[in-house]
Amino acid sequence: MTGLPSGARVAARVARTAAYSLLAGALGGAAVLAGEAVVARNRRYAQPELGLALRATVGRAGTPPLRLVLLGDSSALGVGVDRLGDTIGGQLAELLAEGPGGRQVHLSSVGVSGSRSTDLATQVARALLGERPDVAVILVGANDVTSLRRPAEAAAYLGAAVHRLRQAGVEVVVGTCPDLGAVRAIASPLRQVVGWIGRRVARAQTTAVLDAGGTVVDLAAETGPVFRADAGTFCHDGYHPSADGYRVWAHALLPAVVAAAAIAPRH
């Protein structure tokens, strides 16, 4: 470098220092994210309530029946609450039973805690055993994000599940990946990274579901601000929704589920 003019030497040193700083910053940032990931992974999270009924009938006898099934991850089971009426399925069933043109809702769930979109094929097979459901609600995506599944790949599995249900004559409503940037159990800046990945997954899910003939509810857009503003929408683990959180989701999903129920045949 001695043959360079002094100004050029200074510029070269500045560039080299900046490169080292960027590298150190990147390495430091990666270390922070890795550390936060370890902490998040080792937290104690709410577990499924073994005594929580996965099947129930809600509504008055004599009203038109509606068979509603939930598929997906812990959200479809109501992890974080211990009463059926507080789960998202239970709250949807109550709203459908009490609303205009009330229905007697035969509610069931085939969701499995920790499920990713790749697990939906098995759940669809279980959902279609016996009497065909009228409406299926799918809640999935968070575990695709935390396992770093490629958004397009995860969405393809979801689209295939929706297609199978639609081919069987089932109306399908999908709540896309929720706003993971609101989750208290994950520290910043990892929370922001996870939230960004979640938005990419949700966009891919939307395209796949619409192409397969399903209906989409963007949970992040419609309910994310509420979860960010109110810590009470999460249960004690800061990750799964509380009864209030599931209520927020249920009301966001309700218009789409009501529309799907209106299309479904009344048995």
C-alpha positions in Angstrom: 0.0 0.0 0.0 3.0 2.3 0.3 2.9 3.3 -3.4 -0.6 4.8 -3.0 -1.2 8.5 -2.4 -1.8 9.4 1.2 -5.5 10.0 0.6 -5.9 6.6 -1.0 -4.1 5.0 1.9 -6.5 6.7 4.3 -9.5 5.6 2.3 -8.2 2.0 2.2 -7.7 1.9 5.9 -11.2 3.3 6.5 -12.7 0.7 4.1 -10.7 -2.1 5.9 -11.8 -0.9 9.3 -15.4 -0.6 8.2 -15.3 -4.2 6.8 -13.9 -5.5 10.1 -16.5 -3.6 12.0 -19.3 -5.0 9.8 -17.9 -8.5 10.2 -17.6 -8.1 14.0 -21.1 -6.7 14.1 -22.5 -9.5 12.0 -20.8 -12.1 14.2 -21.9 -10.4 17.4 -25.5 -10.1 16.1 -25.5 -13.8 15.1 -24.2 -14.7 18.6 -27.0 -12.7 20.2 -29.6 -14.3 18.0 -28.2 -17.8 18.7 -28.2 -17.1 22.5 -31.8 -15.9 22.4 -32.8 -18.9 20.4 -31.3 -21.2 23.0 -33.2 -19.3 25.8 -36.5 -19.4 23.9 -36.1 -23.1 23.1 -35.4 -24.0 26.8 -38.3 -22.0 28.2 -41.2 -23.9 29.9 -44.2 -23.7 27.6 -47.8 -24.5 28.2 -48.7 -28.1 27.4 -52.0 -29.6 26.1 -54.6 -30.3 28.8 -55.1 -34.0 28.7 -58.6 -33.7 30.1 -59.7 -31.1 27.6 -62.5 -32.6 25.4 -61.7 -32.6 21.7 -65.3 -33.3 20.7 -68.4 -31.4 21.9 -71.8 -30.3 20.7 -72.7 -26.7 21.3 -76.1 -25.1 20.6 -79.8 -25.8 20.8 -81.3 -29.1 19.6 -83.5 -28.6 16.6 -81.3 -25.9 15.0 -79.5 -26.9 11.8 -76.4 -28.9 12.6 -72.9 -27.9 11.5 -69.9 -30.2 11.7 -66.8 -28.0 12.4 -63.3 -29.5 12.6 -60.1 -27.8 13.5 -56.7 -28.8 12.1 -53.2 -27.6 12.7 -50.9 -26.9 15.7 -51.4 -26.2 19.4 -53.8 -23.4 18.5 -56.2 -25.9 17.1 -56.2 -27.7 20.5 -56.4 -24.6 22.6 -53.0 -25.0 24.4 -52.8 -22.3 27.0 -56.3 -22.7 28.4 -58.0 -25.4 30.4 -61.7 -25.0 29.4 -63.3 -26.1 26.2 -65.2 -22.8 26.1 -62.0 -20.8 26.1 -60.4 -22.6 23.2 -60.7 -21.1 19.8 -62.9 -24.0 18.6 -65.1 -23.6 21.7 -65.5 -19.9 21.2 -66.2 -20.2 17.5 -68.9 -22.9 18.3 -70.5 -20.6 20.8 -70.5 -17.7 18.4 -72.0 -19.8 15.6 -74.7 -21.2 18.0 -75.7 -17.9 19.4 -75.5 -15.8 16.2 -78.2 -15.1 13.7 -79.5 -18.3 12.2 -77.9 -20.2 15.0 -76.5 -23.7 14.4 -76.0 -26.7 16.6 -72.2 -27.1 16.2 -70.6 -30.5 16.4 -67.1 -29.5 17.2 -64.0 -31.6 16.9 -60.2 -31.1 16.6 -57.5 -33.3 15.0 -54.8 -30.7 15.6 -51.5 -31.8 17.3 -49.3 -29.5 19.3 -46.1 -28.8 17.6 -47.4 -29.6 14.1 -46.0 -28.1 11.0 -47.6 -27.9 7.6 -46.0 -31.2 6.6 -48.2 -32.9 9.3 -51.5 -31.8 7.8 -51.8 -34.7 5.5 -52.3 -37.1 8.4 -54.7 -34.7 10.1 -56.8 -34.4 6.9 -57.1 -38.2 6.8 -58.3 -38.2 10.4 -60.7 -35.3 9.7 -62.4 -37.2 6.9 -62.9 -40.4 8.9 -66.6 -41.0 9.5 -69.1 -38.2 8.9 -67.7 -35.6 6.6 -67.2 -32.2 8.3 -69.0 -29.2 6.8 -66.3 -26.6 7.6 -62.6 -27.0 8.5 -60.6 -24.3 10.1 -56.8 -24.7 9.8 -54.4 -22.9 12.1 -50.7 -23.6 11.2 -47.5 -21.8 10.4 -45.7 -20.8 13.7 -43.8 -24.1 13.9 -42.8 -23.8 10.2 -41.2 -20.5 11.2 -39.4 -21.7 14.3 -38.1 -24.8 12.4 -36.9 -22.5 9.5 -39.0 -24.2 6.9 -38.9 -22.5 3.6 -42.1 -20.4 3.2 -42.9 -21.8 -0.3 -42.4 -25.4 0.8 -44.5 -25.0 4.0 -47.3 -23.3 1.9 -47.2 -26.1 -0.6 -48.1 -28.7 2.0 -50.9 -26.4 3.3 -52.3 -25.9 -0.2 -52.3 -29.7 -0.7 -54.3 -30.2 2.5 -56.8 -27.5 1.5 -57.2 -29.1 -1.9 -57.9 -32.5 -0.4 -60.5 -31.1 1.9 -62.2 -29.1 -0.9 -62.2 -32.2 -3.1 -64.1 -33.9 -0.4 -66.7 -31.1 -0.3 -65.5 -29.4 2.9 -65.4 -25.6 3.1 -62.0 -24.5 4.4 -61.0 -21.4 6.3 -57.3 -20.9 7.0 -55.9 -18.5 9.7 -52.5 -17.7 8.4 -49.3 -17.5 10.5 -50.0 -15.2 13.4 -47.9 -12.1 14.3 -44.9 -13.8 15.9 -43.3 -10.4 16.4 -45.8 -9.9 19.2 -44.7 -13.0 21.2 -43.3 -12.1 24.6 -41.5 -15.4 25.1 -38.9 -14.4 22.4 -36.6 -11.5 23.2 -35.5 -8.8 20.7 -33.9 -8.8 18.2 -34.8 -12.4 17.6 -38.5 -11.5 18.0 -38.3 -9.1 15.0 -36.5 -11.7 12.9 -39.1 -14.4 13.7 -41.9 -11.8 13.0 -40.4 -11.1 9.6 -40.2 -14.8 8.7 -43.7 -15.2 9.9 -45.0 -12.5 7.5 -43.2 -14.3 4.6 -44.8 -17.6 5.5 -48.3 -15.9 5.8 -47.9 -14.4 2.3 -47.0 -17.8 0.8 -49.8 -19.4 2.7 -52.3 -16.9 1.3 -51.4 -17.7 -2.3 -51.4 -21.5 -1.8 -54.8 -21.5 0.0 -56.5 -19.3 -2.5 -55.2 -21.4 -5.4 -56.6 -24.5 -3.6 -60.0 -23.0 -3.2 -59.9 -22.1 0.5 -60.6 -18.9 2.3 -57.9 -16.9 4.1 -57.9 -14.8 7.2 -54.7 -12.9 7.8 -54.4 -13.3 11.6 -51.2 -11.2 11.8 -52.8 -8.2 10.1 -56.2 -8.4 11.8 -55.1 -9.3 15.3 -51.4 -8.6 15.6 -51.9 -5.0 16.9 -54.1 -6.3 19.7 -51.5 -8.9 20.8 -48.7 -6.4 20.6 -50.7 -3.9 22.8 -52.1 -6.3 25.4 -50.0 -8.8 27.2 -53.1 -10.4 28.5 -53.8 -12.0 25.1 -51.0 -14.5 26.0 -51.2 -17.2 28.6 -48.6 -17.5 31.3 -45.8 -18.7 28.9 -45.9 -15.6 26.8 -46.2 -17.6 23.7 -49.6 -19.4 23.4 -52.8 -17.3 23.4 -54.9 -16.9 26.6 -58.7 -17.2 26.6 -58.7 -13.5 25.6 -56.3 -14.1 22.8 -58.3 -17.0 21.4 -61.4 -14.8 21.6 -59.6 -12.2 19.5 -58.7 -14.9 16.9 -62.2 -16.4 17.0 -63.9 -13.0 16.2 -61.4 -12.5 13.4 -62.2 -15.9 11.9 -65.9 -15.7 12.5 -67.1 -13.8 9.3 -65.2 -16.3 7.1 -66.5 -19.3 9.0 -70.1 -18.0 8.9 -69.8 -17.5 5.1 -68.4 -21.0 4.8 -71.2 -22.5 7.0 -73.8 -20.7 4.7 -72.3 -22.5 1.7 -72.1 -25.9 3.4 -75.2 -28.0 3.0 -77.6 -28.1 5.9 -78.0 -31.8 6.9 
